[in-house]
Amino acid sequence: MVPDGILTNRSLQYVRDYILDAFAILAIVSLPGTAFSYYGAGVKSSLLFLRRLAAGEEFDGDAPVFMAAAESIGYDATGRTTENELPRVLEDYRRFREDPTPFLQ
């Protein structure tokens, strides 16, 4: 999990460059802005699923990356139970890994 600022802030380009140099990006899942509000953190964040590149391996920039946004993650900003879209996101990711074509349209 990373704060979205890592993915969007110009001054943190060096972090993104490091990620692209050292890892293959498998998936990015955006969480709701209230994901950690109940615990006192109001930071918009995303889950990054990465695979460390082997020595000499380079990230294939043309490889498809699974992207999803979960609006509900099982609880709200007050800690009350809500719908949880993460199991659906996981199922979508599994289908994407088998055949990304339908997700690329």
N, C-alpha and C positions, 0 to 999 in steps of 0.2 A: 504494500500500500504506500502510495506517495501522495503528498499534497499536490493538487493540480498546478500550483505555481511552478513545480519542477518541469511540468510539461509545456507551460505557456510563457513563463517569464523570460524575457530576452537575456537578462543577466545570468541565467542559469543554463545557457546554451552548452556550456562545458559539461554539465551533468548529462544532458541528452547525448552529446557527442560520445561520452564515455559509455553510455548504455549501448549506443549503436556500434561502438568498437568492440565491446566485450560480450554482447549478448545477441541472441536471436529473439526478436519480439514475437511472442506467440499470441498474446491477447491483451486487450486493454478493456477494463470494465469500469465505467464511470459510476460512482456511488452518489446518492443524493447528498445535497449540502448539509442535511441534518443528521448524517450517519453517525457522527460522534458528539452531537449536541448534548445528549443526555449525560455524557461524561465530561462536559465542559469545554469541548473543543469544537469550534465552529468553522472548521477548515474543510473546504470542498476537496474531495480526494478521489483517486482512482486506484484500482488494483492493476498491477502490471504482472503479467505472466511471462517470464523470461527463461531462456535456456542459455547457459554459458557456452560461448563458442570454444571449440577445440583450438589448440595451438595451430596457427596458420589458416584457420577457417575464417571466412568473411561473411558478414550478414548479407543475405540476398535481399536487396532492397525491393525487388519485384515480388517477393513471396507475400502472399496474402496474410493479413493480420486480422484476427477476429476482434471486432469492436462491439460493445454493447453498453447500454445504459440501464441501470436498475433504479427505478424510482422508489420502490418499496423493498426493504431488506429485512423485514420481520419485526421491526419495532420503529416507533416514531421518535421525534425529538424529546418527548417526555418519558420514553421508555415503555410505552404501552405497545402491546402486541398488535401487529398489522400484517397485511399480506406480505409474502416473501417471494420476490421475483428471482432470487438467486438460483433456486433449483432449475427454473426455466432457462436462465442464462447458461448454466452448466450443460443442460441438455442441448441447447443451441450450439454451444462450443463443441460438444462431442460430434454433432452432425456436421459442423464446419470442418472438423479435422478429417472426417471421412470423405467429404466432398464440398469444397468451398464454393463451387460454381453458383448454387442458388443464392448464396449470401452476397455475391458480387454484383448482382443486378440492381 
